[in-house]
Amino acid sequence: MRILVCVKHVPDTTEIRFDPVTKELRLRQAPTKINNYDEHALEAAVRLREQLGAEVVIACIGPEEAGKTMKTAVAAGADRAVLVTGPWAGEIDPAGTAALLAGLARTQGPFDLILSGDVSEDGYHSLVPGILAAALDSPFLRGVTGLTADGASVLVDRQTDGVEETYRVRLPAVLSVSSSLNEPRTVTTLQVMKVSMSKVATLNASDVGLDDALFQPQAAATRIVGIRPAAQPRRQEVLTGEPDDVVQKLISNLENAGVLS
């Protein structure tokens, strides 16, 4: 079995700040890492590798500095990584990302299984895996909470609206996984340092059969035109009277609001 794991190089969202003057997110100073959700996809692939002897290849569309993210992914148990980059790397939209991943899958494949996280923690579009599956004419399921494989197909569990579902999916297939699927293993700095950069291939759009011009900002199907913090209105009520009365009013209000039962 050959498995392709799509990971995203993202800023650490706990370190991102909003600039109220420029109306932009301060990203340049934030440290970067593997998208948290994709770590669960990588862990699932590595476990299949350990069980079935599968080959695990990491795919990333991003800037050149994502090479260090790729080393971390290889250190977690992958065989090698492929980074596709270009002058468009900072502006590419979900459709462009999916097109490049599809090109990578075709030129580096064939792959039996393609895995990713359900969403990226920087954009939360949740679009790329589905678009990728459509481009490859492969079956697709998202929200995977359980995964086993026998080489010819995969057995997939997921939960939707309180319902537990189980599917048997023929291969090749594309799956995006829930963060509840597993607990990713810890990768140490020493493990990352031991990974040779020879295990991280850096390609451009033409290497995966596409033209750089297709991914310029003006060619993007979607683009962000504004960012602003969401309003967080709060209800405020001042209770007056004797202490015992105030306590009873407070309890009554909390019960009516559903906070207390």
C-alpha atoms as a printed R data frame, in Angstrom:
    type eleno elety resid chain resno       x      y       z
1   ATOM     1    CA   MET     A     1   0.000  0.000   0.000
2   ATOM     2    CA   ARG     A     2   1.199  3.514  -0.847
3   ATOM     3    CA   ILE     A     3  -0.203  6.384   1.241
4   ATOM     4    CA   LEU     A     4   0.016 10.104   0.525
5   ATOM     5    CA   VAL     A     5  -0.524 12.391   3.523
6   ATOM     6    CA   CYS     A     6  -1.367 16.024   2.762
7   ATOM     7    CA   VAL     A     7  -0.074 18.383   5.445
8   ATOM     8    CA   LYS     A     8  -0.103 22.149   5.706
9   ATOM     9    CA   HIS     A     9   2.660 24.413   6.984
10  ATOM    10    CA   VAL     A    10   0.836 26.904   9.225
11  ATOM    11    CA   PRO     A    11   1.614 29.615  11.772
12  ATOM    12    CA   ASP     A    12   1.085 28.669  15.401
13  ATOM    13    CA   THR     A    13  -2.429 30.044  15.906
14  ATOM    14    CA   THR     A    14  -1.801 30.582  19.617
15  ATOM    15    CA   GLU     A    15   0.803 33.190  18.672
16  ATOM    16    CA   ILE     A    16  -1.246 35.082  16.045
17  ATOM    17    CA   ARG     A    17  -2.350 38.608  16.889
18  ATOM    18    CA   PHE     A    18  -4.778 40.957  15.123
19  ATOM    19    CA   ASP     A    19  -3.480 44.418  14.202
20  ATOM    20    CA   PRO     A    20  -6.370 46.861  14.746
21  ATOM    21    CA   VAL     A    21  -4.601 49.569  12.704
22  ATOM    22    CA   THR     A    22  -3.801 47.622   9.520
23  ATOM    23    CA   LYS     A    23  -6.782 45.244   9.949
24  ATOM    24    CA   GLU     A    24  -4.454 42.305   9.275
25  ATOM    25    CA   LEU     A    25  -3.246 39.280  11.172
26  ATOM    26    CA   ARG     A    26   0.327 39.500  12.412
27  ATOM    27    CA   LEU     A    27   1.772 36.328  10.931
28  ATOM    28    CA   ARG     A    28   5.421 37.092  10.283
29  ATOM    29    CA   GLN     A    29   6.550 36.818  13.895
30  ATOM    30    CA   ALA     A    30   4.526 33.685  14.653
31  ATOM    31    CA   PRO     A    31   6.388 30.348  14.780
32  ATOM    32    CA   THR     A    32   5.302 27.739  12.234
33  ATOM    33    CA   LYS     A    33   4.441 24.047  12.466
34  ATOM    34    CA   ILE     A    34   2.412 21.192  10.962
35  ATOM    35    CA   ASN     A    35  -1.313 21.877  10.965
36  ATOM    36    CA   ASN     A    36  -2.668 20.172  14.109
37  ATOM    37    CA   TYR     A    37  -5.441 18.352  12.240
38  ATOM    38    CA   ASP     A    38  -3.002 16.938   9.687
39  ATOM    39    CA   GLU     A    39  -0.937 15.397  12.502
40  ATOM    40    CA   HIS     A    40  -3.794 12.945  13.067
41  ATOM    41    CA   ALA     A    41  -3.768 11.981   9.376
42  ATOM    42    CA   LEU     A    42  -0.010 11.450   9.560
43  ATOM    43    CA   GLU     A    43  -0.363  9.303  12.679
44  ATOM    44    CA   ALA     A    44  -3.013  7.172  10.965
45  ATOM    45    CA   ALA     A    45  -0.734  6.648   7.957
46  ATOM    46    CA   VAL     A    46   2.250  5.709  10.122
47  ATOM    47    CA   ARG     A    47   0.148  3.162  12.034
48  ATOM    48    CA   LEU     A    48  -0.932  1.601   8.722
49  ATOM    49    CA   ARG     A    49   2.727  1.559   7.699
50  ATOM    50    CA   GLU     A    50   3.613 -0.329  10.870
51  ATOM    51    CA   GLN     A    51   0.742 -2.790  10.407
52  ATOM    52    CA   LEU     A    52   0.869 -3.402   6.648
53  ATOM    53    CA   GLY     A    53   4.328 -2.322   5.561
54  ATOM    54    CA   ALA     A    54   2.919  0.652   3.649
55  ATOM    55    CA   GLU     A    55   5.004  3.442   2.124
56  ATOM    56    CA   VAL     A    56   4.099  6.883   3.501
57  ATOM    57    CA   VAL     A    57   4.826 10.019   1.459
58  ATOM    58    CA   ILE     A    58   4.150 13.527   2.767
59  ATOM    59    CA   ALA     A    59   2.778 16.216   0.423
60  ATOM    60    CA   CYS     A    60   2.825 19.943   1.133
61  ATOM    61    CA   ILE     A    61   2.008 23.029  -0.907
62  ATOM    62    CA   GLY     A    62   3.701 26.026   0.660
63  ATOM    63    CA   PRO     A    63   6.711 28.323   0.970
64  ATOM    64    CA   GLU     A    64  10.316 27.121   0.902
65  ATOM    65    CA   GLU     A    65  10.615 27.435   4.679
66  ATOM    66    CA   ALA     A    66   8.071 24.607   4.960
67  ATOM    67    CA   GLY     A    67  11.034 22.285   4.442
68  ATOM    68    CA   LYS     A    68  11.549 22.180   8.212
69  ATOM    69    CA   THR     A    69   7.900 21.183   8.641
70  ATOM    70    CA   MET     A    70   8.489 18.355   6.181
71  ATOM    71    CA   LYS     A    71  11.452 17.126   8.231
72  ATOM    72    CA   THR     A    72   9.205 16.951  11.290
73  ATOM    73    CA   ALA     A    73   6.675 14.900   9.318
74  ATOM    74    CA   VAL     A    74   9.360 12.471   8.154
75  ATOM    75    CA   ALA     A    75  10.660 12.191  11.728
76  ATOM    76    CA   ALA     A    76   7.156 11.134  12.810
77  ATOM    77    CA   GLY     A    77   7.490  7.993  10.686
78  ATOM    78    CA   ALA     A    78   7.028  8.893   7.008
79  ATOM    79    CA   ASP     A    79   9.402  7.624   4.335
80  ATOM    80    CA   ARG     A    80   9.875 10.899   2.484
81  ATOM    81    CA   ALA     A    81   8.262 14.256   1.779
82  ATOM    82    CA   VAL     A    82   7.527 16.373  -1.288
83  ATOM    83    CA   LEU     A    83   7.132 20.154  -1.083
84  ATOM    84    CA   VAL     A    84   5.681 22.043  -4.040
85  ATOM    85    CA   THR     A    85   6.488 25.738  -3.886
86  ATOM    86    CA   GLY     A    86   6.633 28.855  -6.022
87  ATOM    87    CA   PRO     A    87   6.190 32.625  -5.978
88  ATOM    88    CA   TRP     A    88   2.466 32.096  -5.417
89  ATOM    89    CA   ALA     A    89   2.932 30.101  -2.187
90  ATOM    90    CA   GLY     A    90   1.675 32.836   0.131
91  ATOM    91    CA   GLU     A    91  -1.463 33.625  -1.889
92  ATOM    92    CA   ILE     A    92  -2.761 30.270  -3.098
93  ATOM    93    CA   ASP     A    93  -6.426 29.442  -2.443
94  ATOM    94    CA   PRO     A    94  -8.040 26.040  -1.673
95  ATOM    95    CA   ALA     A    95  -8.815 25.301  -5.339
96  ATOM    96    CA   GLY     A    96  -5.215 26.002  -6.334
97  ATOM    97    CA   THR     A    97  -3.881 23.919  -3.457
98  ATOM    98    CA   ALA     A    98  -6.073 20.983  -4.467
99  ATOM    99    CA   ALA     A    99  -4.991 21.275  -8.115
100 ATOM   100    CA   LEU     A   100  -1.314 21.133  -7.141
101 ATOM   101    CA   LEU     A   101  -1.892 18.213  -4.770
102 ATOM   102    CA   ALA     A   102  -3.708 16.364  -7.561
103 ATOM   103    CA   GLY     A   103  -0.768 17.010  -9.895
104 ATOM   104    CA   LEU     A   104   1.638 15.781  -7.230
105 ATOM   105    CA   ALA     A   105  -0.453 12.647  -6.640
106 ATOM   106    CA   ARG     A   106  -0.426 11.850 -10.360
107 ATOM   107    CA   THR     A   107   3.297 12.444 -10.908
108 ATOM   108    CA   GLN     A   108   4.536 10.869  -7.662
109 ATOM   109    CA   GLY     A   109   1.930  8.095  -7.545
110 ATOM   110    CA   PRO     A   110  -0.083  6.068  -7.953
111 ATOM   111    CA   PHE     A   111  -1.282  6.116  -4.332
112 ATOM   112    CA   ASP     A   112  -3.804  3.759  -2.808
113 ATOM   113    CA   LEU     A   113  -4.892  6.112  -0.040
114 ATOM   114    CA   ILE     A   114  -4.690  9.892   0.411
115 ATOM   115    CA   LEU     A   115  -5.191 11.290   3.904
116 ATOM   116    CA   SER     A   116  -5.487 14.780   5.344
117 ATOM   117    CA   GLY     A   117  -6.944 16.537   8.357
118 ATOM   118    CA   ASP     A   118 -10.549 17.719   8.173
119 ATOM   119    CA   VAL     A   119  -9.536 21.408   8.231
120 ATOM   120    CA   SER     A   120  -6.530 23.693   8.470
121 ATOM   121    CA   GLU     A   121  -6.283 25.668  11.677
122 ATOM   122    CA   ASP     A   122  -5.333 28.886   9.870
123 ATOM   123    CA   GLY     A   123  -8.130 28.982   7.275
124 ATOM   124    CA   TYR     A   124 -10.793 26.465   8.368
125 ATOM   125    CA   HIS     A   125 -12.013 26.182   4.765
126 ATOM   126    CA   SER     A   126 -12.453 22.398   4.896
127 ATOM   127    CA   LEU     A   127 -12.477 22.429   1.075
128 ATOM   128    CA   VAL     A   128  -9.189 21.000  -0.159
129 ATOM   129    CA   PRO     A   129  -9.734 17.239   0.471
130 ATOM   130    CA   GLY     A   130 -13.093 17.182  -1.331
131 ATOM   131    CA   ILE     A   131 -11.814 19.170  -4.316
132 ATOM   132    CA   LEU     A   132  -8.763 16.896  -4.477
133 ATOM   133    CA   ALA     A   133 -10.953 13.778  -4.496
134 ATOM   134    CA   ALA     A   134 -13.064 15.209  -7.316
135 ATOM   135    CA   ALA     A   135  -9.933 16.045  -9.345
136 ATOM   136    CA   LEU     A   136  -8.686 12.464  -8.936
137 ATOM   137    CA   ASP     A   137 -12.150 10.931  -9.502
138 ATOM   138    CA   SER     A   138 -11.807  9.094  -6.174
139 ATOM   139    CA   PRO     A   139 -14.346  8.341  -3.430
140 ATOM   140    CA   PHE     A   140 -14.183 10.740  -0.486
141 ATOM   141    CA   LEU     A   141 -15.261 10.741   3.156
142 ATOM   142    CA   ARG     A   142 -14.581 13.385   5.800
143 ATOM   143    CA   GLY     A   143 -14.785 13.329   9.583
144 ATOM   144    CA   VAL     A   144 -13.155  9.898   9.882
145 ATOM   145    CA   THR     A   145 -13.046  8.662  13.493
146 ATOM   146    CA   GLY     A   146 -11.924  5.089  12.836
147 ATOM   147    CA   LEU     A   147  -9.780  3.540  10.097
148 ATOM   148    CA   THR     A   148  -8.626  0.006   9.286
149 ATOM   149    CA   ALA     A   149  -7.322 -1.373   5.992
150 ATOM   150    CA   ASP     A   150  -6.810 -4.749   4.331
151 ATOM   151    CA   GLY     A   151  -4.961 -3.608   1.220
152 ATOM   152    CA   ALA     A   152  -7.895 -3.620  -1.210
153 ATOM   153    CA   SER     A   153 -10.263 -1.400   0.768
154 ATOM   154    CA   VAL     A   154 -10.567  0.551   4.000
155 ATOM   155    CA   LEU     A   155 -13.170  0.309   6.741
156 ATOM   156    CA   VAL     A   156 -14.086  3.802   7.893
157 ATOM   157    CA   ASP     A   157 -16.047  4.981  10.931
158 ATOM   158    CA   ARG     A   158 -17.402  8.487  11.407
159 ATOM   159    CA   GLN     A   159 -19.969 10.344  13.503
160 ATOM   160    CA   THR     A   160 -22.460 12.835  12.086
161 ATOM   161    CA   ASP     A   161 -25.258 14.533  14.024
162 ATOM   162    CA   GLY     A   162 -25.206 11.923  16.754
163 ATOM   163    CA   VAL     A   163 -25.195  8.989  14.306
164 ATOM   164    CA   GLU     A   164 -22.298  6.533  14.025
165 ATOM   165    CA   GLU     A   165 -21.656  5.358  10.464
166 ATOM   166    CA   THR     A   166 -19.385  2.651   9.066
167 ATOM   167    CA   TYR     A   167 -18.350  2.499   5.405
168 ATOM   168    CA   ARG     A   168 -16.223  0.128   3.378
169 ATOM   169    CA   VAL     A   169 -14.465  2.270   0.787
170 ATOM   170    CA   ARG     A   170 -12.713  0.913  -2.283
171 ATOM   171    CA   LEU     A   171  -9.215  2.107  -3.052
172 ATOM   172    CA   PRO     A   172  -7.852  4.429  -4.267
173 ATOM   173    CA   ALA     A   173  -9.685  6.874  -1.996
174 ATOM   174    CA   VAL     A   174  -9.318 10.236  -0.285
175 ATOM   175    CA   LEU     A   175 -10.170 10.591   3.414
176 ATOM   176    CA   SER     A   176 -10.013 13.558   5.782
177 ATOM   177    CA   VAL     A   177  -9.792 12.633   9.432
178 ATOM   178    CA   SER     A   178 -11.188 13.962  12.683
179 ATOM   179    CA   SER     A   179  -8.906 14.983  15.530
180 ATOM   180    CA   SER     A   180 -10.622 12.272  17.610
181 ATOM   181    CA   LEU     A   181  -9.184  9.523  15.388
182 ATOM   182    CA   ASN     A   182  -5.980  9.065  17.388
183 ATOM   183    CA   GLU     A   183  -3.324 10.680  19.548
184 ATOM   184    CA   PRO     A   184  -0.318 11.756  17.428
185 ATOM   185    CA   ARG     A   185   3.059 10.616  18.686
186 ATOM   186    CA   THR     A   186   5.554 13.128  20.049
187 ATOM   187    CA   VAL     A   187   8.498 14.003  17.805
188 ATOM   188    CA   THR     A   188  11.657 15.224  19.518
189 ATOM   189    CA   THR     A   189  14.040 17.875  18.244
190 ATOM   190    CA   LEU     A   190  16.774 15.236  18.040
191 ATOM   191    CA   GLN     A   191  14.615 13.041  15.793
192 ATOM   192    CA   VAL     A   192  14.005 15.990  13.459
193 ATOM   193    CA   MET     A   193  17.714 16.858  13.362
194 ATOM   194    CA   LYS     A   194  18.536 13.300  12.289
195 ATOM   195    CA   VAL     A   195  16.313 13.544   9.192
196 ATOM   196    CA   SER     A   196  18.385 14.248   6.090
197 ATOM   197    CA   MET     A   197  17.141 16.956   3.725
198 ATOM   198    CA   SER     A   198  17.658 14.380   0.982
199 ATOM   199    CA   LYS     A   199  14.327 12.930   2.153
200 ATOM   200    CA   VAL     A   200  12.561 16.215   1.347
201 ATOM   201    CA   ALA     A   201  12.149 16.897  -2.378
202 ATOM   202    CA   THR     A   202  11.348 20.470  -3.423
203 ATOM   203    CA   LEU     A   203   9.406 20.822  -6.683
204 ATOM   204    CA   ASN     A   204   7.684 23.603  -8.632
205 ATOM   205    CA   ALA     A   205   4.357 23.653 -10.441
206 ATOM   206    CA   SER     A   206   5.826 22.465 -13.735
207 ATOM   207    CA   ASP     A   207   7.289 19.398 -11.994
208 ATOM   208    CA   VAL     A   208   3.737 18.248 -11.235
209 ATOM   209    CA   GLY     A   209   2.464 19.042 -14.729
210 ATOM   210    CA   LEU     A   210   1.023 22.522 -14.115
211 ATOM   211    CA   ASP     A   211   1.828 26.118 -15.051
212 ATOM   212    CA   ASP     A   212   2.907 28.715 -12.462
213 ATOM   213    CA   ALA     A   213   0.639 31.261 -14.173
214 ATOM   214    CA   LEU     A   214  -2.412 29.320 -12.990
215 ATOM   215    CA   PHE     A   215  -1.564 30.123  -9.372
216 ATOM   216    CA   GLN     A   216  -0.853 33.825  -9.446
217 ATOM   217    CA   PRO     A   217  -3.001 35.885  -7.007
218 ATOM   218    CA   GLN     A   218  -5.102 37.366  -9.808
219 ATOM   219    CA   ALA     A   219  -5.978 33.860 -11.033
220 ATOM   220    CA   ALA     A   220  -7.235 32.604  -7.669
221 ATOM   221    CA   ALA     A   221 -10.835 31.413  -7.561
222 ATOM   222    CA   THR     A   222 -11.230 32.964  -4.096
223 ATOM   223    CA   ARG     A   223  -9.271 35.529  -2.123
224 ATOM   224    CA   ILE     A   224  -9.530 37.153   1.288
225 ATOM   225    CA   VAL     A   225 -10.611 40.772   0.964
226 ATOM   226    CA   GLY     A   226 -10.935 41.613   4.646
227 ATOM   227    CA   ILE     A   227 -10.434 40.348   8.181
228 ATOM   228    CA   ARG     A   228 -12.029 41.736  11.326
229 ATOM   229    CA   PRO     A   229 -12.612 40.416  14.818
230 ATOM   230    CA   ALA     A   230 -16.090 39.010  15.401
231 ATOM   231    CA   ALA     A   231 -18.355 41.014  17.696
232 ATOM   232    CA   GLN     A   232 -18.912 39.357  21.054
233 ATOM   233    CA   PRO     A   233 -22.002 40.999  22.581
234 ATOM   234    CA   ARG     A   234 -22.549 40.287  26.248
235 ATOM   235    CA   ARG     A   235 -25.707 40.504  28.252
236 ATOM   236    CA   GLN     A   236 -25.387 42.679  31.310
237 ATOM   237    CA   GLU     A   237 -27.921 42.954  34.110
238 ATOM   238    CA   VAL     A   238 -27.455 44.678  37.454
239 ATOM   239    CA   LEU     A   239 -29.289 43.053  40.355
240 ATOM   240    CA   THR     A   240 -30.249 45.245  43.264
241 ATOM   241    CA   GLY     A   241 -31.911 44.662  46.612
242 ATOM   242    CA   GLU     A   242 -31.182 42.733  49.766
243 ATOM   243    CA   PRO     A   243 -28.392 40.105  49.519
244 ATOM   244    CA   ASP     A   244 -30.761 37.144  49.908
245 ATOM   245    CA   ASP     A   245 -33.070 38.529  47.224
246 ATOM   246    CA   VAL     A   246 -30.167 39.207  44.877
247 ATOM   247    CA   VAL     A   247 -28.900 35.615  45.289
248 ATOM   248    CA   GLN     A   248 -32.356 34.215  44.507
249 ATOM   249    CA   LYS     A   249 -32.676 36.450  41.431
250 ATOM   250    CA   LEU     A   250 -29.240 35.356  40.252
251 ATOM   251    CA   ILE     A   251 -30.083 31.669  40.669
252 ATOM   252    CA   SER     A   252 -33.401 32.153  38.873
253 ATOM   253    CA   ASN     A   253 -31.720 33.985  35.967
254 ATOM   254    CA   LEU     A   254 -29.059 31.277  35.622
255 ATOM   255    CA   GLU     A   255 -31.735 28.570  35.619
256 ATOM   256    CA   ASN     A   256 -33.737 30.418  32.951
257 ATOM   257    CA   ALA     A   257 -30.586 30.779  30.843
258 ATOM   258    CA   GLY     A   258 -29.958 27.050  31.071
259 ATOM   259    CA   VAL     A   259 -26.709 27.446  33.007
260 ATOM   260    CA   LEU     A   260 -28.153 25.713  36.070
261 ATOM   261    CA   SER     A   261 -30.608 22.831  36.001
